[in-house]
Amino acid sequence: MKLTLARTAGFCMGVRRAVDMVLDASNRADGSVYTYGPLIHNSQVLDILKNKGISVLDYLPESGNGTVLIRAHGVPPSETKQLEVAGFSVIDATCPRVIKVQTIIHKYAKAGYDTLILGDADHAEVKGLMGYTHGKGHVVQNLDELQKLPEYSQAIMVAQTTQNHDLFSNASTYLESCHPHYLLFNTICDSTSKRQVEVKDIAKESDAVVIVGGKNSGNTQRLTQIVQQQGIPAYHIETEDDLPEQEFQSYQRVGITAGASTPNWIINRVCHRLEALSSTQQGLILKSWQSIQQTLLLTNLFVGLGAGCLAFACMCMQGIPPVFQQVMMAFLYVLSMHTLNNYISRKAERYNYPYRAAFYEKFRLPLLTMAFSAGLAGLILAYYQGPVAFIILLTMSILGMAYKVRILPPGMTVLYNIQKIQDIPGSKTILIAVAWGVVTSILPSISANGSITFSSLSVFMWSTGLVFARSAFFDLLDIQGNRIVGQETLPGLLGEKRTMKLLRILSITLFLCGPIFYFFGLTHVTSVFVCISSILFYYFMQVFEKKRLLSGTRLNFFVESHFIVCGIMAWIPWWLTI
């Protein structure tokens, strides 16, 4: 089964902004935090907010206290004022695109214009927009209702931001013909338009399309209608458990899209379930290979193997004869730390990779045994490399295990309420990269040369940069789950677009480092070949942006494999030159 995921699937800008605002408010506000009405149309997200102590205020109390966030759909201005009068601190999380429509309506309503709103009369956004019409608003849901309206001396027409683009186009054509003096404003959100255009294209190339989103989500319902209009089966589901698995056995090409209120982790679950269904259609060899891939990733054996290959490459780049003990030390350290980190991070894993969280719950004892055994074996190898190597690896191991442990006593904090290493913004991405850099380049140099050389520092910078790119990329994939559990990662600080730009620049820089280091005599000629792997990583990012790789399993395997490529690219020229 070929799966095609829409590039526009998932949170739109307005929803992401609203969710971020309510999470920030829950972390910073002293009193109770409420949303006035459901923040967005997604029951799974609302359940998470409820579990974080964020309640839904579905009426206007005469008095109250705490913080109230206005929902992304907006509300009438009179209701915002009533909340303030009641004593609440009000934060407006209305989508900026909706605010734009409110502003247009308010401007012309003050001038006496009637307002025609093309939308669903019962939708929260439309109810909010009606509050700006000064009593001269008229909601029409289709062309027939529009044609039945009387003629107004002056009027404007706007659209609900998630309205069907074709319907607005037909309504505009009618008004331009019959009421040319009306002012028309296409206020459909760009994100909505792109989703609708894209789902049409996907439907033309698919046997069926899965639309993931809340049952009450207007934009998700319209995506479903558009697919149905193309004459192919459309499956509107909220979670992967809603998939009628038997029906998908006969499909060869399946498209996947999602509404603007659907979080990434739910989309990932649906993709993973569909890929599991797809594997049942494949031969024994391919099914076995996919099972091996998943096992290697879930146990972190593949990540550890990548670290060992990177250590081999770094020794070759420094002109150090590769030593098996150093390769094994890197393999064991990374295997141990990543397994422990994934186990400790099970809470976030439930959102980002639920199958991995379930795997860690099921095989907790053997995984922890493997992690501690690998860590101990790595320390033993470091001990035989010398006291300096042992102390460095022991220190890094202790810091790794203490990453999520409260260091300061309760009530005592440093800047920005930092009580754990984890609380330092962006620390996860940076510390993982530095730890890999030390174990793959610095420790081999100390063992071989008895000191840290200019060559080892150069290779350390390159190795750290490569692992930093890998870690930041995975943090980018997990940004929504990390935000939910309150973990500030680099993409959370910079934003998705800036992070992708940074990673592209970093990949190109790392590629150029190889020939530059060799030209200045800092590294062996091997570095010219090894740095090609950063171009492979650049390619993976391009593929990700086009959403050609879907599931966590397949995407993670390809990304981790570029460390294996490092080892291969190092071995060939090293073998030829010795």
N, C-alpha and C positions, 0 to 999 in steps of 0.2 A: 504494500500500500504506500503510495506516494503522498506525503503530507505537505501542504503549503500553508504557512502561517502568514497572515496579513501583517505588514510592517506597522500598520496603524493600530493594531490590537492593543487593548489595555488602557490604563489611565490616560485621560487627556490632561492638558495643562491645568484646567480649572479644578478637576477632581484631585489631582496630585497636590495642588496648592492647598485645598481645603483640608485634606487628610494631614498634610504636614503641619498646618496651623493648629488643628485640634490636638495633635500629638505634642507639639511644642507647648501648648497651653496646659495640657495635663501634667507635663514635666515641671512647669514653672509656676503655675498658679497655686496660691496658698489654700483657697477654699475649693468648693465643689465646681466641677466643670460640666456644662450641659451643651447640647446642640438643640437649637430651636427647630424641632422637626427632625426627621432622619437626615443626616449630613449628606448622604448620597444614596442612590438606589442600588444598594448591594447588601444583602443580608449578612454575608460572611464578614465583610468589613465592619458592619454595625455590631455584630456579635463580639468582634475583637475589641472595639471601642468600649462596649459594655463591660467586658472583662477587665479593662483598664480603669474602670470606675467612672466612665463618661456616660452620663445619663441623657435620655432624650426628653426634652421638655415639649410636650405636645399641646400645651394650652398657655394662656397669658395670665399668670398669677398677679394678684394685686400688689404683692410685696415679695421680696426674695433677696438672696445674696449669692455671691459666687460669680463665675464667668459663663456667659452664654455666647456660643458661636452661631452666627447666622449661616444657614445651610448654603451649599454651593448654588442652589437654584434661585436664591434670593427670596425676599419677603416684601410685602407692602411696607412703605416707609412708616406708616402709622403704627405697625406692630413693633418695629425697631424702637420707636419712641416710647411705646408702652413698656417695653422691657427695661429701658433706661430709667423711666419714671419709677418702675417697681423696685429699683435698687440694684439691678444687675450691671456688671461690667460687660459691655457688649463688644465682641470682636466680629467684624464683618468678613466672613469667608466666602461671600458671593463671588462666583466666577467673574473675572474681568470682562469676558465676552458678554455675560448677562448684564453687567453694569453698563456696558456700552448701549445695550438695547434700552435699559431703564432711562439712561440719559437722553436718548433720542425721543422717547415717548414723553418724558417730562418737559422737554423743551417745546415740543409742538402742542402738547396739551395745554400749557400755559398760554399759548397763542390762540386757543380755541379750536384746535383741530380735533376731529374724531380720530380714534386709533383703531385700526383693524389688525388683530393679532392672529396670524395663521398658526394654529397650534391646537393642542389638546386642552379642552376647557378644565379638566380635572387635574392637569399636571401642575406640580408645585411652582415651576418657573412661570407658567402663564398666570397663575393666581397672584404671584408677586408682581408681575408686569402690570396687571390690571390695577394695582394700587397706585400706579403713576399716571393713570389716564384721566384723572379728575372727573370720574363718573361718565366719561364719554368713550369707553372702550367696548369693543365688539370682538368676541372670539369666534373664528370660523375654522372648522376642522377639515373642510374639503371645498372643492370648486362649486358644488351645488349650493352649499350654505352661503358662499360668497356672492353668488349670483342673486340670491333672494334678498340681500340687504338693500335698503333704500339708498338713493343717491345722496351724498353729503356735499355741502358747499365746499368744504375743505377737509381733507382727510389724508392720513398716511397709512401705509401698510408695512408692518414688520413681521418677522417670523420667530417662532420659538427656536432657540439656537440649535436644537437637535432635530429640526423639522426635515422632512423629505425634500431634497433639492429639486426633484422633478415636479413635485406639487407646487413649490414656490414659483418655479418657472412658468407653469401653466396659469397660475393665478396672476402673475405679473402680465402675461400676454393678454389675458382677459381684461384687466384693469386698464392697460395701455390702450386697448381698443375701445372700451365702453366708458371709461372714466379717466381720460388722459390728464386731467388736472390733479389727480391724486399723486402724492409723493410716495415712491416705493423704496424701501431700504432692505436689501438682502442681508439679514442679520444672522443667517445660518453660520454656525462656527466653521472655520476652515477645517478643523479636525473632523467634524461631522461630514463635511463634503468629501474629504479625502477617504474616509472610511467607506462611504457609500459608493464612490467611484471604484475603489479598490475591490470591494466585495463583489461588484458586478464582474470585474475582470477575473477574479478568482472563480466565481461561479461558472463562467464560460469554459474553464479548463478543469472542472471537477465533476465527479459523479454525485457528490453530496457536500454540503457545507455545514460545519458546526459553528453555531453562534453562542458564545459564552457570555452570560451576563444575567443580572437580576430580572426576574419575571415582570417587575413593575417599571423597568428601565425603558423609557420611551425610545431612546436612540438604539437600544438593542432590539426592540420590537421592530423598528423600521428596517434595521439590517436584515432581520428575518423576512420581512415582507419583500424586500428587494430580491433576496435569493429565490423566494417562492415565485416571484414574477419572471424569473429566468427559466422556470419550468423544471427545477431540480429539487430533490429533498433538502429541506432546511431543518436543522435540529437546534432549537433554542434550549440550552441547558444552563443550569446554575453552577453545577460542579461535575466532576468526572463520574460521579455515581449515577448521574441522570442519563448517561450514554446507553442506548439500547444496543448492547454489544453484538447481539446476533445479526442485526441488520447491517453492521459494518463488515461482516465477513465477505460480502459480495462486492464491496467497493474497492476500486483500484486507485482512485485519486480522490483525496478528501481535503477540502479547504477548511481553514480554521480562522475565525475572526472573533473579536470580543468588543463589548460595549465600553463606553468611556469610563464606567464605574467599576470595571473588572480588574482586580489586582493581578500582577504578574504571576504570583504563586499559584493562583487557580488556573491560569492559562497553562502554566508549566505542568500541572497535574493532569490536565486534559490531554496535553501533547504526550505525556508519558504513558497514559492509559491507551491512547490510540496507537502509540508505537508498540506497546505490549500486544495489542490486538493484531498489529501488522506482522509481528514476529510469528504468529500462529499460521500465517499464510506462506511462510518461507520454508526452505529446505532445512534439513537437519544441520548441515555444516554452518549455514548462516545463523541459525538460531543458537547454535553452540558458541559461535564467535561473539554474538551479542551478550550471551550469558557470561562469558569470560571477561568481556569488557566491563560489564557492570560489577562483577566480583572484584576485579583489580582496582576499580575506582572506589568502591564502597569500603574496602579494607585498607585503602591508601597505599597498597603495594606498588601501584603504578606511579604514584606521586614520589614514593621513596626511590623507585628505580630511576625516575627522572632526575632526582637529586644526585644519585650516584653517577649518572651519565654526565651531568653538569660538572661534578667534581673532576671526572676524568678529563673533560674538555678544558677546564680551568688549569689543570696541571700541564696539559699539552701546550696551552697558550703561554704559560710561564717558562716553558722549556724544561720542566721537571719530569723526569721519567715517572710515568703513572705507577702508583702503588695501590695494590688491591685493598690494603687495609684502610687507606684514605677514602676510597670509593665506598667501601662498606660502612665506614663511620658516617659519611654523609647520608647514605641510604637509611641506616638505623636511626639516626637522630631525627630526620624529617619524618620517617614512618611513625616514630613514637610521638613527636610533638603534634603532628596533624591528626593522629587518631585521638589523642587526648583532647585536643581543641575541638574536634567535631563532636566528641562525646559531651563535653561541657556545654557546647553550643546547641544542644538538642532543641532548645526552645525556639531559636530562630530557624533551625532546620525544618521544623514542622510547617513553616510557611514556604521556605525556599525549596527544600528538597524533602518532602514528606516521606518518600520511600527510604531515604537515607536515615531519617530519624527513626523510622520503624525498624530498620536493620540494626541500628545501634541499641535499640531497646531489646530486640530479640536476642542479639548475640553480645550482650553487654560484658559478661564475664570473659569469654575468649578474646574479645577485642581489647579489653583493659589489660588482660594478661600479656597479650602480644605487645601492647604499647609499652608497658613497664619493662618487659624482657628486652625489647629492642633498645630502650633507653639505657638500660644497665649494660647491655652488650656494647653499645656505642661508647659508653664511658670507660669500659675495660680496654677497648681498642685505643682510646685517647690516652689512657694511662701509660700504655706501652709506647706511645709516641713521645712521651715526655711530660714533665709536670706542668709546663705552660699550656700545652694543648688540653690536658686534663682539666685544669682550673677554668680555662675559657669555656669548654664544653659543659662542665658542671654548672657554671654560672648561667649560661644560656638556658640550660635545662630547668634550673630552678626558676628563672624569670618566666620561662614559657609556662610552667605549671602554675605560677602565681599570677598569671595574666588577669584572670577573672576573680582573684581572691582579694577580699577587702584587706588593705594593708594598714590603713589608719583606723583608730578606734571609732565606734559609732558616734556621730555628732561632730567629729573632727574632720575637716576637709581642707584642701588647699584651693588654689584658684579654680573657679568654675565648678565647685562641688566635686572635685576629683578625689575619690577614695580608693580607686583601683587603677591599675595600669590601663585597663580597658576603657576607663572614663576619659583618657586623653584622646581628643579628637584625631582620627586618622592613624592612631598608634598601631592598629592591627596590620595595616598594609605596610607600614614602614618597618616594623619590627620583624615581620616574617621575611621581608627582603634582606634586611641586614643579617639575620640569623643564617639564611641560606648562603649569603655572600661570604660570611666568616667560615662556615664549615666546608664550603667548596673551594675557596681560594686562599684564605689567610692561614688556616690550619695546615694545609699541605706545604705552604711556604715555610712556616715555622719548623715543621718536621724535616724538610729537605735542606733548608738553608740556615736554620737556627735563628732566623729573624724575618721581619716583614720588609720586603724589597719594593723598589719602585714598580717593578713588574707585577708583583702580587697586588699592590694597591690599584694599579690600572685594571687588572683582571677583576679585582674585588668590585670596583665601580661598575664594570660591565655586567658582572654576574648579578649584583644587587639590583641594577637597573632592569635586567631581564625578569627577575623574579618579582620586582615591584610592579612591572607591567602586568604580569600574570595575576598577581594578587588583586590589583586594582580592577582588573577586568572582571574577576569573579565577584568582587564587591559590587561592581556595577550591575551584574546579573541579580544580585541579592539585595539591592538597595531598598526595596519596599519592605521585605521581611526584617532587615536590620533596623529600619526606622520604627517598625512596630514594636520591637523589643528594646528600643532605646539605644542602639549601638551606633555611634557616630563614625562612619567610615569616610574615606576620602571622597568617593562619589557623592556622599550625602552632604559634604561641605562644599564641594566645587560645583555640583550639579552634573547631570548626565552628559550634556553636550560638551562642557569644558573638560570633563574627564576623558571623553573619547578623543578630543583634540589633543590633550596632553599625551595620551597613549600613542597616537599616531606620530607625533613629533618625537617621542621617546624611542619608538621602534626604528625610525629612520636614523636617529642619532646613534643608536646602538649598532646599526648596520655599518655606519661610517667609522665607528671606533676601531673595528678590526684592521682595516688598511692603515689608518692613522697611527695606531699603536705600533704596528709592524714597521711603518716607514721611519718612525723615530727610535726604533731599536728597543722598544719597551717589551715587546712580546715576540713569540715564535711566529713563523709564517702560518701556523695553524689557525691563528686568530682571524686571518682573512677569510678562511673557509667557514669557521664556526659562526661568525657573525651573520652569515646568510640566514641562520635560523630566525633572526629578528624580523626578516622580511616575511617569513612564513607566519609569524605571529601577526604581522600587519595584515596579511591576507585573511587570517581567521577573523580579525575584527571587521574587515569589509564584508565577509560572509555573514557575520552576526548582524550587522546593520541591515543587510538585505533579508534577514531572517530565513536564510536557506538551511541553516542548521537549527533544529527545533529543541530537542530534549536536553535536559541536563546531562544525561549519560553520553550521548553522542558528541555534544559540544565540548563537554569537559574532557573527554578522551582525546579529541583532536588538539585542544589547547595544551594539555599536559604532554602530548606526544612531541611537542617541539623541543623539549629538553632531551628526549631520546635522539632527536635529529642532531642536537648539539654534539652528543657523544659520537654519533656516526661520522659527522662532518670533521670531528677532531681526529678520529682514529685513522681515516684514510690518508691524509697528508702526513700524519705522524709516522705511520707505518712506512710510507714511501721515503721519508727522510732519515730514518734511523739505520 
